[in-house]
Amino acid sequence: MDPPVAGPILEMQHISKLFGPVPAIEDIAFDVLPGEVHAILGENGAGKSTLVKIICGQFEPSEGQLLFDGKVVETFTPHHARKLGVAMVQQELSVFDHLTVAENLFPDHRFARRGGWISRRRLYSAAAAACAQLNFVIDVRRPVSTLTPGQKQLVEILRCVNANPRVLILDEPTSGLNSREGEALVRLLKMLRAQGVSILYISHRIPEVLALSDRITILRDGRKRVTLANRDLSEDALVALMVGRDLTGLRGKFDDTFEGAKSPALEVKGLRGPGQRRDVSLSVRRGEIVGVFGLEGSGTFELSEMLVGLLPHRTGIIEVQGRHLSNWTPRKLSDLGVAFLHSNRKEAGIYLNLDVSENAAAPRLSDLTRWGLLDRVALGAIVKESIRSFGIKAQPRDQRARNLSGGNQQKLMLSLALKKAPVCFVVNEPTRGVDVGSKAEIHRLLRSLASNGGSILLFSSELPELISLAGAILVMRDGKLLSRLEGEEISEERVMAYAAGTRIDG
Amino acid sequence: MAELETGADVIHLRRRMARNATLKFVQEYGIAVVAVLAVILIGVARENFLSYQNISSLLYGVSLDFYVVVGFTFLLIMGEVDLSVGSVYALSGMTAGYLATQGLPLWLCLGSALAIGAAVGAINGALVVRLRINSIILTIGTLLAVRGLADVVAAIMAGQRYAENFRAVPHGRLFGISWTIIVMFVTVGLLEFVLARGATVRAIYYIGQNPKSASIHGMPVDRFRMGGFVLSGMLAAFSGFLVAARVTIPDVNMGRQLEFNILTAAVLGGASLYGGRGRVLNSTVALFVLAMILNGLIMFGVEPALQQVMVGAVLVTIVVVDTRIHRERR
């Protein structure tokens, strides 16, 4: 065996992990070298999370060995992993909302102890120094609950970095960050790499992975496909390896030959929420996909919720199918043919503890009534039809929604939102946390809705998604819709420039 | 699972299925098993316990109180709690008795009791729905306030008995059984059916699981919550009406700590403190089991103070189990 310094810091040998009889990962062998950024790519359910959870001690492997510094790891506890120098940035935020940024960065008050007492001054100066590393401008005395999700994510990342890890694991770290924060993170990771820290990087965002990593390991169906050095790799090649099929056909260019008249399907005029200073007006025509883009905190999320009646509004009217509404609820809009897909699948989409058919019944309770009772025969038919037409892989009766993969959950959520073909479909992050295959299917579905005369208002933080789907893009900043870009005007650089405020005309 | 190959895998899978099945069985029928065991245990030790006399008097007691647990279960399914039920029960019961003693016709007395229940429920509901206040804390407030009003009524009537026609209400018999018991069986059966199959009412399970999804799916979440609190208040008032009549005199201790027994029963019957789960039949059976346990303790000559300890222990145990089941599902 190599001397520990020159060899890999971390090595997996034939590691498998079974949950009951089902293998989550099988016979995985790979290593991480000191001072490299090693990316792990794979569709949802490919086994990425299981793999890193073994490394950070949350799971014990069923078979195989994990070597750290050439020594076999015997105990698998998060505490032991931390002692070995493994730190992981969780995908789900685990910040302490009611404590300050500084207290979150140093939960053990390492630099600030004086006897048994905490020196606030030293705590704040250490925290400020840590933030400066990232060019992260923030008052470290602020409670974390007042930060944006992106800022919280940065706090979380900084906390892990502060533990001086030898291996830093990041699971989808940029999903909540805007572009500036993302760049800051990339700078930080490069700096850590230069200091000899190994970084294990999990992401769906292939361009980011290509830009950052030294080596890339691709998992598919719980097995390792290949580990590649990052030289001359193309996005399409990586996607093909992840999915095991060529997706270039699915990512074709936007087709704008719609049938049906291009009359407005949904118009919003002068919409303003409580405490907001600006009105928002927009309109979507039949057969059109209109994208809305804004960075974290620009108000796109609030706009989408206000638009469908989940958040209260103070002024404004909505016009659907010739009806003017100044007061609306999700129910009223849904009766008028406005469907909605929320960005948070778990809290505002499906019912994780119920099975697939109970989920399918949720939006149709009043339609499925026969003499006041739930018509189970009709429900069964609907469930079968949704499973077929949305390509959901599930057993209707036995399978709780929580046991479905992310992609299947998302398709189930879509099938609930689209109980009938909508006049207008307000979609927020339709492919968040979804594997590449399901993503392509969802995109195809949205396109076909539009080409059949539906209209779609698409909120997404993924610019490539917006650009490939939408015929027009509205850019939002500071609660204001800035401009409507159409056709040839749309480019990633342009949209970003408006969103980040480097361009202020229009 | 077509790819299962080795025998070990099959055993694994069987174990997991068995585990799920056990969990499901405990959730669905656990309370019935506890009931049967309790009856046998106490019945063997104390022969009076299983006498027709004793069982029917226990049933009678439950048939007066079960309305409270019905309302409570509805709210728990939606993820809300109404702790003011004991006070509402006392205030409406005693007020009805007071009005009857003043010579008002019975139907007006009942109407006033229900109106009081509806009013307190509407206040609870409005505050929870409009201001999004945690219902546990809010209803502790109304519990205290309404209890104060009940004490006022008790003080006004101190030393008097309720009017005779009022006292007679819960004593009617049909086919040799108290009418309240028959009504209980019919009501529980009906509600059980409606909750299982009624399309509109099913919404409460969705609301309890995930209120935001439910509202996106067009369910009137706030209206259901509001309705749940009003219903809970009215049902508590109706029980209070019957029980006051049975007790015959105003009693300052009427309905004191009732909310805790009701909560214990509902959770013992499988309703979850985390919302989304609960059945009327199970809650009612659990209320009966709780009454049996208390009755058994009395027969064994256990001190009243220790009885309280037992009820507390039962509640703690069930909440622990409930939380574990909840985690299992997360």
Interface residues (C-beta under 8 A of the other chain):
Chain A: L18 G20 P21 V22 V308 L310 T329 P330 R331 S334 D335 F340 H342 N344 E347 A348 G349 I350 Y351 L352 N353 L354 A361 A362 P363 L365 S366 L368 T369 G372 L373 L374 D375 R400 R402 L416 A417
Chain B: M1 L4 A8 D9 V10 H12 L13 R15 R16 R197 G198 A199 T200 R202 A203 Y206 Q209 N210 K212 S213 A214 S215 I216 H217 G218 M219 P220 G276 R329 R330
